[in-house]
């Protein structure tokens, strides 16, 4: 048996979907961060929670703007490169440019979304609170869109999403996987 601590414990709950959270600061500059901890916490109303390092430029901009977009990345090499670049804590003055993100204005919030994403969820900030070394932002879904298709029963057939295995290790479910 191996006893785990700190961030090793989080690896017990992975894989998780890799997302880029985007928002806009008070000066109109778009901000982005790679987030592996994003999850729905309510169906009605639709609420999405994301955990991010507090005090960083993206977290400050989210609190200031009162909104954010959760951009789900597809399972491809370009998405891995985007996730790695946007996940750097320091040393990137303009993550959007370095990651070669193509941005498009969101439809319901004052923020941009990532054009290369396979799905995106535009959220109005409901609350935020620091828990240990992360800040939990909870957003009410205003609109969610996907490039996925619907099956013959009207159910979503999602495109393969990029999954976080461990820091810097990624994977995906194979197409056609079903339980």
Buried (B, 14 or more C-beta within 10 A) or exposed (E): EEEEEEEEEBBEEBBBBBBBBBBBBEEEEBBBBBBBBBEEEEEEEBBBBBBBEBEBBBBBBBBBBBBBBBBBBBBBEEBBEBBBBBBEEEEBEEBBEBBEBEBEEBEEBEBBBBEBBBBBBBBBBBEBEEEEEBBBBBBBBBBBBBEBEEEEEEEEEBBBBBBBBEEEEBBBEEEEEEE
